[in-house]
Amino acid sequence: MSRNEGEQEPVVVRDRRRIDPVTGQRRVPAPNGEEAQVAESMSGTLDEDIVGNAEQEAAQPAAEQPEPEEAAGGSVGLQQQVDELTADLKRVTAEYANYRKRVERDREAVIAGAKASVAADLLTVLDDLDRAEAHGDLNGAFKAVADKLVATLNSAGLEPFGAEGDEFDPSMHEAVQHSTSPDVDGPTVTTVLRRGYRFGDRVLRPAMVAVTDHEPAAEPAEPATGENQSEQG
């Protein structure tokens, strides 16, 4: 059947978009494999829907933005959490630093105690060396070995004490002899019978000494006067 001369064939607009602008879902192709067709009369409505949806999508993020007061409250809460975590980190760091210092002190104390124990066991050997030196028997190769032993112990922290003329100290000296003399001003070590030793601040053995206390000198007798002589005559 032929069309009338006055009639025009309607214009068909093919919508090739894969996504439906109204529903936002993927379009299903037509059974015959052709794209969806939209009549020209519907094109104006379709364009208005597309523009309206675009404006709605553009306005939606702005509507979802928090109010200034809500944003300020959230930032304050976040800052408070940061401050709390920072304080916790500082506390943990300080506790760890104190723990390391305590462990280091304990380790040094254990090492010092072990050295002091070894040095204390060798004090009798040092006494034998002192007696040999006093009798003139410490010489030659024997003296060289003795000097190395004493130097090694001194470098480890062993220190002898006790000398004639020292002020008597009950915490460091053991008095086994006692005498008096006007030549001293107070209790003074006058003879060292056995040297004492200390390791650091620890006294391993007190020195065995003789102590002399001060004794006031005797006052001279007053000369006899003439009256006393006449009485005696």
PyRosetta script that sets phi, psi and omega in degrees:
from pyrosetta import init, pose_from_sequence

init()
pose = pose_from_sequence("MSRNEGEQEPVVVRDRRRIDPVTGQRRVPAPNGEEAQVAESMSGTLDEDIVGNAEQEAAQPAAEQPEPEEAAGGSVGLQQQVDELTADLKRVTAEYANYRKRVERDREAVIAGAKASVAADLLTVLDDLDRAEAHGDLNGAFKAVADKLVATLNSAGLEPFGAEGDEFDPSMHEAVQHSTSPDVDGPTVTTVLRRGYRFGDRVLRPAMVAVTDHEPAAEPAEPATGENQSEQG")
pose.set_psi(1, 129.3)
pose.set_omega(1, -176.5)
pose.set_phi(2, -86.2)
pose.set_psi(2, 146.0)
pose.set_omega(2, 177.3)
pose.set_phi(3, -76.0)
pose.set_psi(3, 151.3)
pose.set_omega(3, 175.2)
pose.set_phi(4, -66.7)
pose.set_psi(4, 150.6)
pose.set_omega(4, -178.1)
pose.set_phi(5, -63.7)
pose.set_psi(5, -31.9)
pose.set_omega(5, -177.4)
pose.set_phi(6, -77.4)
pose.set_psi(6, -16.9)
pose.set_omega(6, -178.1)
pose.set_phi(7, -88.3)
pose.set_psi(7, 142.5)
pose.set_omega(7, 177.5)
pose.set_phi(8, -112.7)
pose.set_psi(8, 145.7)
pose.set_omega(8, 179.5)
pose.set_phi(9, -68.5)
pose.set_psi(9, 126.9)
pose.set_omega(9, -177.9)
pose.set_phi(10, -61.1)
pose.set_psi(10, 144.4)
pose.set_omega(10, 179.4)
pose.set_phi(11, -82.5)
pose.set_psi(11, 128.7)
pose.set_omega(11, -178.8)
pose.set_phi(12, -108.3)
pose.set_psi(12, 127.9)
pose.set_omega(12, 177.7)
pose.set_phi(13, -103.2)
pose.set_psi(13, 123.4)
pose.set_omega(13, -179.4)
pose.set_phi(14, -92.7)
pose.set_psi(14, 118.0)
pose.set_omega(14, 178.8)
pose.set_phi(15, -89.5)
pose.set_psi(15, 104.7)
pose.set_omega(15, -176.1)
pose.set_phi(16, -94.6)
pose.set_psi(16, 9.9)
pose.set_omega(16, 179.7)
pose.set_phi(17, -72.8)
pose.set_psi(17, 135.3)
pose.set_omega(17, -179.1)
pose.set_phi(18, -76.0)
pose.set_psi(18, -27.2)
pose.set_omega(18, -177.7)
pose.set_phi(19, -106.1)
pose.set_psi(19, 132.9)
pose.set_omega(19, 178.2)
pose.set_phi(20, -71.2)
pose.set_psi(20, 122.0)
pose.set_omega(20, -178.4)
pose.set_phi(21, -67.8)
pose.set_psi(21, -19.0)
pose.set_omega(21, -177.1)
pose.set_phi(22, -88.8)
pose.set_psi(22, -51.0)
pose.set_omega(22, -177.1)
pose.set_phi(23, -90.4)
pose.set_psi(23, -21.4)
pose.set_omega(23, -178.3)
pose.set_phi(24, 77.4)
pose.set_psi(24, 9.6)
pose.set_omega(24, -179.1)
pose.set_phi(25, -102.5)
pose.set_psi(25, 160.1)
pose.set_omega(25, -179.6)
pose.set_phi(26, -70.4)
pose.set_psi(26, 134.7)
pose.set_omega(26, -179.8)
pose.set_phi(27, -78.3)
pose.set_psi(27, 146.1)
pose.set_omega(27, 175.7)
pose.set_phi(28, -95.2)
pose.set_psi(28, 125.9)
pose.set_omega(28, -179.2)
pose.set_phi(29, -60.3)
pose.set_psi(29, 152.1)
pose.set_omega(29, 178.9)
pose.set_phi(30, -64.9)
pose.set_psi(30, 154.2)
pose.set_omega(30, -178.9)
pose.set_phi(31, -57.3)
pose.set_psi(31, -34.9)
pose.set_omega(31, -177.7)
pose.set_phi(32, -83.6)
pose.set_psi(32, 5.6)
pose.set_omega(32, 177.0)
pose.set_phi(33, 83.9)
pose.set_psi(33, -2.3)
pose.set_omega(33, -179.2)
pose.set_phi(34, -88.7)
pose.set_psi(34, 154.0)
pose.set_omega(34, 177.3)
pose.set_phi(35, -70.9)
pose.set_psi(35, 157.7)
pose.set_omega(35, 177.8)
pose.set_phi(36, -63.1)
pose.set_psi(36, 140.3)
pose.set_omega(36, -178.5)
pose.set_phi(37, -109.5)
pose.set_psi(37, 139.4)
pose.set_omega(37, 178.7)
pose.set_phi(38, -125.9)
pose.set_psi(38, 128.8)
pose.set_omega(38, -179.1)
pose.set_phi(39, -67.9)
pose.set_psi(39, 154.5)
pose.set_omega(39, -178.8)
pose.set_phi(40, -59.5)
pose.set_psi(40, -32.1)
pose.set_omega(40, -177.9)
pose.set_phi(41, -67.5)
pose.set_psi(41, -22.1)
pose.set_omega(41, -179.4)
pose.set_phi(42, -94.5)
pose.set_psi(42, -7.7)
pose.set_omega(42, -175.9)
pose.set_phi(43, -63.0)
pose.set_psi(43, -38.0)
pose.set_omega(43, 180.0)
pose.set_phi(44, -64.4)
pose.set_psi(44, -42.7)
pose.set_omega(44, 178.9)
pose.set_phi(45, -65.1)
pose.set_psi(45, -38.2)
pose.set_omega(45, 179.8)
pose.set_phi(46, -64.1)
pose.set_psi(46, -43.4)
pose.set_omega(46, 178.8)
pose.set_phi(47, -63.2)
pose.set_psi(47, -40.2)
pose.set_omega(47, 179.3)
pose.set_phi(48, -63.5)
pose.set_psi(48, -38.7)
pose.set_omega(48, 179.1)
pose.set_phi(49, -65.3)
pose.set_psi(49, -39.6)
pose.set_omega(49, -179.7)
pose.set_phi(50, -64.7)
pose.set_psi(50, -44.6)
pose.set_omega(50, 180.0)
pose.set_phi(51, -64.5)
pose.set_psi(51, -42.0)
pose.set_omega(51, -179.7)
pose.set_phi(52, -63.3)
pose.set_psi(52, -42.3)
pose.set_omega(52, 179.0)
pose.set_phi(53, -64.7)
pose.set_psi(53, -39.1)
pose.set_omega(53, 179.2)
pose.set_phi(54, -63.8)
pose.set_psi(54, -42.4)
pose.set_omega(54, 178.7)
pose.set_phi(55, -65.6)
pose.set_psi(55, -38.3)
pose.set_omega(55, 179.3)
pose.set_phi(56, -65.3)
pose.set_psi(56, -41.7)
pose.set_omega(56, 178.4)
pose.set_phi(57, -65.8)
pose.set_psi(57, -36.8)
pose.set_omega(57, 179.3)
pose.set_phi(58, -69.1)
pose.set_psi(58, -33.9)
pose.set_omega(58, -178.2)
pose.set_phi(59, -82.1)
pose.set_psi(59, -19.9)
pose.set_omega(59, -175.7)
pose.set_phi(60, -64.7)
pose.set_psi(60, -46.3)
pose.set_omega(60, 178.7)
pose.set_phi(61, -59.7)
pose.set_psi(61, -36.6)
pose.set_omega(61, 179.4)
pose.set_phi(62, -65.3)
pose.set_psi(62, -36.2)
pose.set_omega(62, 179.9)
pose.set_phi(63, -70.5)
pose.set_psi(63, -28.8)
pose.set_omega(63, -178.5)
pose.set_phi(64, -83.2)
pose.set_psi(64, -9.3)
pose.set_omega(64, 178.7)
pose.set_phi(65, -65.7)
pose.set_psi(65, 139.8)
pose.set_omega(65, -178.4)
pose.set_phi(66, -69.7)
pose.set_psi(66, 153.6)
pose.set_omega(66, 175.8)
pose.set_phi(67, -66.8)
pose.set_psi(67, 156.1)
pose.set_omega(67, -179.5)
pose.set_phi(68, -55.4)
pose.set_psi(68, -40.9)
pose.set_omega(68, -179.2)
pose.set_phi(69, -64.9)
pose.set_psi(69, -42.2)
pose.set_omega(69, 179.2)
pose.set_phi(70, -64.8)
pose.set_psi(70, -39.6)
pose.set_omega(70, 178.4)
pose.set_phi(71, -64.2)
pose.set_psi(71, -40.2)
pose.set_omega(71, 179.2)
pose.set_phi(72, -65.3)
pose.set_psi(72, -41.6)
pose.set_omega(72, 178.3)
pose.set_phi(73, -63.2)
pose.set_psi(73, -38.4)
pose.set_omega(73, 178.0)
pose.set_phi(74, -66.6)
pose.set_psi(74, -39.2)
pose.set_omega(74, 179.1)
pose.set_phi(75, -66.3)
pose.set_psi(75, -36.0)
pose.set_omega(75, 178.6)
pose.set_phi(76, -65.8)
pose.set_psi(76, -43.3)
pose.set_omega(76, 178.3)
pose.set_phi(77, -63.8)
pose.set_psi(77, -39.4)
pose.set_omega(77, 178.1)
pose.set_phi(78, -64.9)
pose.set_psi(78, -41.3)
pose.set_omega(78, 178.9)
pose.set_phi(79, -64.6)
pose.set_psi(79, -37.3)
pose.set_omega(79, 177.9)
pose.set_phi(80, -64.1)
pose.set_psi(80, -40.5)
pose.set_omega(80, 177.1)
pose.set_phi(81, -64.2)
pose.set_psi(81, -40.5)
pose.set_omega(81, 178.5)
pose.set_phi(82, -62.5)
pose.set_psi(82, -43.4)
pose.set_omega(82, 179.7)
pose.set_phi(83, -62.7)
pose.set_psi(83, -42.5)
pose.set_omega(83, 179.7)
pose.set_phi(84, -64.1)
pose.set_psi(84, -43.2)
pose.set_omega(84, 178.7)
pose.set_phi(85, -65.8)
pose.set_psi(85, -36.8)
pose.set_omega(85, 177.7)
pose.set_phi(86, -65.1)
pose.set_psi(86, -42.0)
pose.set_omega(86, 178.0)
pose.set_phi(87, -63.9)
pose.set_psi(87, -40.8)
pose.set_omega(87, 177.9)
pose.set_phi(88, -63.1)
pose.set_psi(88, -40.0)
pose.set_omega(88, 179.5)
pose.set_phi(89, -65.1)
pose.set_psi(89, -41.3)
pose.set_omega(89, 178.3)
pose.set_phi(90, -64.0)
pose.set_psi(90, -41.3)
pose.set_omega(90, -179.9)
pose.set_phi(91, -64.6)
pose.set_psi(91, -43.6)
pose.set_omega(91, 179.5)
pose.set_phi(92, -65.4)
pose.set_psi(92, -39.2)
pose.set_omega(92, 178.8)
pose.set_phi(93, -63.9)
pose.set_psi(93, -42.5)
pose.set_omega(93, 179.1)
pose.set_phi(94, -65.6)
pose.set_psi(94, -41.2)
pose.set_omega(94, 178.6)
pose.set_phi(95, -63.7)
pose.set_psi(95, -39.5)
pose.set_omega(95, 179.7)
pose.set_phi(96, -67.7)
pose.set_psi(96, -39.2)
pose.set_omega(96, 178.2)
pose.set_phi(97, -63.8)
pose.set_psi(97, -42.6)
pose.set_omega(97, 177.3)
pose.set_phi(98, -64.4)
pose.set_psi(98, -38.5)
pose.set_omega(98, 178.3)
pose.set_phi(99, -63.1)
pose.set_psi(99, -42.5)
pose.set_omega(99, 179.2)
pose.set_phi(100, -64.6)
pose.set_psi(100, -41.0)
pose.set_omega(100, 178.4)
pose.set_phi(101, -64.0)
pose.set_psi(101, -42.5)
pose.set_omega(101, 179.8)
pose.set_phi(102, -63.6)
pose.set_psi(102, -42.1)
pose.set_omega(102, 178.8)
pose.set_phi(103, -64.8)
pose.set_psi(103, -39.8)
pose.set_omega(103, 179.5)
pose.set_phi(104, -65.9)
pose.set_psi(104, -40.8)
pose.set_omega(104, 177.3)
pose.set_phi(105, -63.6)
pose.set_psi(105, -42.6)
pose.set_omega(105, 179.1)
pose.set_phi(106, -63.9)
pose.set_psi(106, -39.9)
pose.set_omega(106, 179.6)
pose.set_phi(107, -64.8)
pose.set_psi(107, -43.6)
pose.set_omega(107, 178.5)
pose.set_phi(108, -64.7)
pose.set_psi(108, -37.2)
pose.set_omega(108, 178.6)
pose.set_phi(109, -65.1)
pose.set_psi(109, -39.8)
pose.set_omega(109, 179.0)
pose.set_phi(110, -65.4)
pose.set_psi(110, -42.4)
pose.set_omega(110, 180.0)
pose.set_phi(111, -64.8)
pose.set_psi(111, -44.4)
pose.set_omega(111, 179.2)
pose.set_phi(112, -63.8)
pose.set_psi(112, -39.3)
pose.set_omega(112, 178.1)
pose.set_phi(113, -63.6)
pose.set_psi(113, -39.0)
pose.set_omega(113, 178.9)
pose.set_phi(114, -66.7)
pose.set_psi(114, -41.6)
pose.set_omega(114, 178.4)
pose.set_phi(115, -64.7)
pose.set_psi(115, -42.4)
pose.set_omega(115, 179.8)
pose.set_phi(116, -64.0)
pose.set_psi(116, -36.7)
pose.set_omega(116, 179.3)
pose.set_phi(117, -65.1)
pose.set_psi(117, -42.0)
pose.set_omega(117, 178.4)
pose.set_phi(118, -65.8)
pose.set_psi(118, -43.0)
pose.set_omega(118, -179.7)
pose.set_phi(119, -63.4)
pose.set_psi(119, -39.2)
pose.set_omega(119, 180.0)
pose.set_phi(120, -63.7)
pose.set_psi(120, -34.2)
pose.set_omega(120, 178.6)
pose.set_phi(121, -70.3)
pose.set_psi(121, -21.0)
pose.set_omega(121, -178.2)
pose.set_phi(122, -96.8)
pose.set_psi(122, 3.1)
pose.set_omega(122, -178.7)
pose.set_phi(123, -64.6)
pose.set_psi(123, -37.3)
pose.set_omega(123, 179.0)
pose.set_phi(124, -65.0)
pose.set_psi(124, -33.2)
pose.set_omega(124, 176.2)
pose.set_phi(125, -65.7)
pose.set_psi(125, -41.4)
pose.set_omega(125, 178.1)
pose.set_phi(126, -64.5)
pose.set_psi(126, -35.9)
pose.set_omega(126, 177.0)
pose.set_phi(127, -63.0)
pose.set_psi(127, -40.9)
pose.set_omega(127, 178.0)
pose.set_phi(128, -64.0)
pose.set_psi(128, -36.9)
pose.set_omega(128, 178.3)
pose.set_phi(129, -67.3)
pose.set_psi(129, -39.1)
pose.set_omega(129, 178.1)
pose.set_phi(130, -63.9)
pose.set_psi(130, -42.0)
pose.set_omega(130, 179.8)
pose.set_phi(131, -67.6)
pose.set_psi(131, -38.2)
pose.set_omega(131, 178.1)
pose.set_phi(132, -65.2)
pose.set_psi(132, -38.2)
pose.set_omega(132, 178.8)
pose.set_phi(133, -68.0)
pose.set_psi(133, -37.9)
pose.set_omega(133, 179.3)
pose.set_phi(134, -65.5)
pose.set_psi(134, -30.4)
pose.set_omega(134, 180.0)
pose.set_phi(135, -92.9)
pose.set_psi(135, 1.8)
pose.set_omega(135, 179.1)
pose.set_phi(136, 78.3)
pose.set_psi(136, 17.0)
pose.set_omega(136, -179.6)
pose.set_phi(137, -93.8)
pose.set_psi(137, -5.5)
pose.set_omega(137, -177.6)
pose.set_phi(138, -92.2)
pose.set_psi(138, 93.7)
pose.set_omega(138, -178.6)
pose.set_phi(139, -153.7)
pose.set_psi(139, 168.4)
pose.set_omega(139, 178.0)
pose.set_phi(140, 66.7)
pose.set_psi(140, -143.1)
pose.set_omega(140, -178.6)
pose.set_phi(141, -63.9)
pose.set_psi(141, -33.2)
pose.set_omega(141, 178.1)
pose.set_phi(142, -60.9)
pose.set_psi(142, -42.0)
pose.set_omega(142, 179.5)
pose.set_phi(143, -67.4)
pose.set_psi(143, -36.7)
pose.set_omega(143, 179.3)
pose.set_phi(144, -63.6)
pose.set_psi(144, -42.5)
pose.set_omega(144, 178.4)
pose.set_phi(145, -66.3)
pose.set_psi(145, -40.3)
pose.set_omega(145, 179.9)
pose.set_phi(146, -64.0)
pose.set_psi(146, -40.9)
pose.set_omega(146, 179.2)
pose.set_phi(147, -64.0)
pose.set_psi(147, -39.2)
pose.set_omega(147, 178.6)
pose.set_phi(148, -65.6)
pose.set_psi(148, -40.0)
pose.set_omega(148, 179.5)
pose.set_phi(149, -63.9)
pose.set_psi(149, -46.1)
pose.set_omega(149, -179.1)
pose.set_phi(150, -64.2)
pose.set_psi(150, -42.3)
pose.set_omega(150, -179.9)
pose.set_phi(151, -63.5)
pose.set_psi(151, -38.6)
pose.set_omega(151, 179.6)
pose.set_phi(152, -66.0)
pose.set_psi(152, -42.9)
pose.set_omega(152, 179.5)
pose.set_phi(153, -67.8)
pose.set_psi(153, -37.7)
pose.set_omega(153, 178.6)
pose.set_phi(154, -66.3)
pose.set_psi(154, -39.0)
pose.set_omega(154, 178.8)
pose.set_phi(155, -67.9)
pose.set_psi(155, -27.4)
pose.set_omega(155, 177.9)
pose.set_phi(156, -76.1)
pose.set_psi(156, -17.0)
pose.set_omega(156, 178.0)
pose.set_phi(157, 126.8)
pose.set_psi(157, -1.1)
pose.set_omega(157, 179.7)
pose.set_phi(158, -78.8)
pose.set_psi(158, 134.1)
pose.set_omega(158, -176.5)
pose.set_phi(159, -136.4)
pose.set_psi(159, 123.6)
pose.set_omega(159, 177.1)
pose.set_phi(160, -81.0)
pose.set_psi(160, 154.7)
pose.set_omega(160, 175.7)
pose.set_phi(161, -149.9)
pose.set_psi(161, 164.4)
pose.set_omega(161, -178.5)
pose.set_phi(162, 109.2)
pose.set_psi(162, 105.9)
pose.set_omega(162, 179.5)
pose.set_phi(163, -144.9)
pose.set_psi(163, 154.1)
pose.set_omega(163, 179.3)
pose.set_phi(164, -63.8)
pose.set_psi(164, 136.0)
pose.set_omega(164, -178.5)
pose.set_phi(165, 98.2)
pose.set_psi(165, -10.0)
pose.set_omega(165, 177.8)
pose.set_phi(166, -70.1)
pose.set_psi(166, 149.2)
pose.set_omega(166, 174.0)
pose.set_phi(167, -71.4)
pose.set_psi(167, 136.6)
pose.set_omega(167, -176.6)
pose.set_phi(168, -68.2)
pose.set_psi(168, 129.3)
pose.set_omega(168, 179.0)
pose.set_phi(169, -128.2)
pose.set_psi(169, 111.9)
pose.set_omega(169, -176.8)
pose.set_phi(170, -59.4)
pose.set_psi(170, -25.7)
pose.set_omega(170, -179.3)
pose.set_phi(171, -78.4)
pose.set_psi(171, -13.6)
pose.set_omega(171, -177.9)
pose.set_phi(172, -124.2)
pose.set_psi(172, -16.6)
pose.set_omega(172, -177.6)
pose.set_phi(173, -120.3)
pose.set_psi(173, 144.0)
pose.set_omega(173, 174.2)
pose.set_phi(174, -113.2)
pose.set_psi(174, 107.2)
pose.set_omega(174, -176.7)
pose.set_phi(175, -81.6)
pose.set_psi(175, 122.6)
pose.set_omega(175, 178.2)
pose.set_phi(176, -114.5)
pose.set_psi(176, -11.8)
pose.set_omega(176, 176.2)
pose.set_phi(177, -136.2)
pose.set_psi(177, 149.6)
pose.set_omega(177, -176.3)
pose.set_phi(178, -142.2)
pose.set_psi(178, 139.0)
pose.set_omega(178, 177.8)
pose.set_phi(179, -152.7)
pose.set_psi(179, 173.3)
pose.set_omega(179, 179.1)
pose.set_phi(180, -127.3)
pose.set_psi(180, 153.8)
pose.set_omega(180, 179.8)
pose.set_phi(181, -163.4)
pose.set_psi(181, 143.3)
pose.set_omega(181, 175.1)
pose.set_phi(182, -76.4)
pose.set_psi(182, -4.4)
pose.set_omega(182, -177.4)
pose.set_phi(183, -83.1)
pose.set_psi(183, -7.2)
pose.set_omega(183, 179.1)
pose.set_phi(184, -117.2)
pose.set_psi(184, 151.8)
pose.set_omega(184, -179.1)
pose.set_phi(185, -89.7)
pose.set_psi(185, -17.1)
pose.set_omega(185, -178.9)
pose.set_phi(186, -165.7)
pose.set_psi(186, -174.1)
pose.set_omega(186, 179.0)
pose.set_phi(187, -57.5)
pose.set_psi(187, 119.4)
pose.set_omega(187, -174.9)
pose.set_phi(188, -132.8)
pose.set_psi(188, 141.6)
pose.set_omega(188, 175.9)
pose.set_phi(189, -75.2)
pose.set_psi(189, 117.9)
pose.set_omega(189, -180.0)
pose.set_phi(190, -108.0)
pose.set_psi(190, -20.1)
pose.set_omega(190, 177.7)
pose.set_phi(191, -145.8)
pose.set_psi(191, 134.4)
pose.set_omega(191, 178.0)
pose.set_phi(192, -105.9)
pose.set_psi(192, 111.8)
pose.set_omega(192, 179.6)
pose.set_phi(193, -86.9)
pose.set_psi(193, -29.5)
pose.set_omega(193, 177.4)
pose.set_phi(194, -156.8)
pose.set_psi(194, 128.5)
pose.set_omega(194, -176.7)
pose.set_phi(195, -69.4)
pose.set_psi(195, 149.0)
pose.set_omega(195, 175.0)
pose.set_phi(196, -97.5)
pose.set_psi(196, 163.6)
pose.set_omega(196, -179.2)
pose.set_phi(197, -138.3)
pose.set_psi(197, 145.3)
pose.set_omega(197, 173.8)
pose.set_phi(198, -135.1)
pose.set_psi(198, 152.9)
pose.set_omega(198, 178.3)
pose.set_phi(199, -123.1)
pose.set_psi(199, 103.5)
pose.set_omega(199, -173.6)
pose.set_phi(200, 68.4)
pose.set_psi(200, -124.2)
pose.set_omega(200, 177.5)
pose.set_phi(201, -92.4)
pose.set_psi(201, -0.5)
pose.set_omega(201, -176.3)
pose.set_phi(202, -97.7)
pose.set_psi(202, 128.0)
pose.set_omega(202, 176.2)
pose.set_phi(203, -85.4)
pose.set_psi(203, 113.0)
pose.set_omega(203, 179.5)
pose.set_phi(204, -78.3)
pose.set_psi(204, -35.5)
pose.set_omega(204, -179.3)
pose.set_phi(205, -157.2)
pose.set_psi(205, 128.6)
pose.set_omega(205, 177.4)
pose.set_phi(206, -71.3)
pose.set_psi(206, 157.7)
pose.set_omega(206, 178.1)
pose.set_phi(207, -80.8)
pose.set_psi(207, 137.4)
pose.set_omega(207, 177.4)
pose.set_phi(208, -91.2)
pose.set_psi(208, 117.3)
pose.set_omega(208, -169.8)
pose.set_phi(209, -138.1)
pose.set_psi(209, 166.1)
pose.set_omega(209, 169.1)
pose.set_phi(210, -105.9)
pose.set_psi(210, 134.8)
pose.set_omega(210, -173.7)
pose.set_phi(211, -115.0)
pose.set_psi(211, 140.7)
pose.set_omega(211, 176.4)
pose.set_phi(212, -120.2)
pose.set_psi(212, 126.8)
pose.set_omega(212, 177.8)
pose.set_phi(213, -95.2)
pose.set_psi(213, 161.9)
pose.set_omega(213, 178.9)
pose.set_phi(214, -75.8)
pose.set_psi(214, 136.9)
pose.set_omega(214, 176.8)
pose.set_phi(215, -127.4)
pose.set_psi(215, 121.2)
pose.set_omega(215, -179.7)
pose.set_phi(216, -59.6)
pose.set_psi(216, 142.8)
pose.set_omega(216, 179.8)
pose.set_phi(217, -71.4)
pose.set_psi(217, 149.2)
pose.set_omega(217, 179.7)
pose.set_phi(218, -70.7)
pose.set_psi(218, 134.2)
pose.set_omega(218, -179.8)
pose.set_phi(219, -72.2)
pose.set_psi(219, 137.2)
pose.set_omega(219, 179.8)
pose.set_phi(220, -66.0)
pose.set_psi(220, 148.4)
pose.set_omega(220, -179.9)
pose.set_phi(221, -71.5)
pose.set_psi(221, 139.6)
pose.set_omega(221, -179.5)
pose.set_phi(222, -70.9)
pose.set_psi(222, 138.4)
pose.set_omega(222, 178.8)
pose.set_phi(223, -66.7)
pose.set_psi(223, 147.8)
pose.set_omega(223, -179.0)
pose.set_phi(224, -72.9)
pose.set_psi(224, 136.2)
pose.set_omega(224, 179.7)
pose.set_phi(225, -88.0)
pose.set_psi(225, 173.2)
pose.set_omega(225, 179.6)
pose.set_phi(226, -62.8)
pose.set_psi(226, -38.2)
pose.set_omega(226, -179.9)
pose.set_phi(227, -63.9)
pose.set_psi(227, -41.7)
pose.set_omega(227, 179.5)
pose.set_phi(228, -66.7)
pose.set_psi(228, -34.8)
pose.set_omega(228, 179.6)
pose.set_phi(229, -68.4)
pose.set_psi(229, -38.2)
pose.set_omega(229, 179.6)
pose.set_phi(230, -66.4)
pose.set_psi(230, -37.7)
pose.set_omega(230, 178.8)
pose.set_phi(231, -65.4)
pose.set_psi(231, -37.9)
pose.set_omega(231, 179.9)
pose.set_phi(232, -68.9)
pose.set_psi(232, -35.2)
pose.set_omega(232, 179.4)
pose.set_phi(233, -69.9)
pose.dump_pdb("model.pdb")
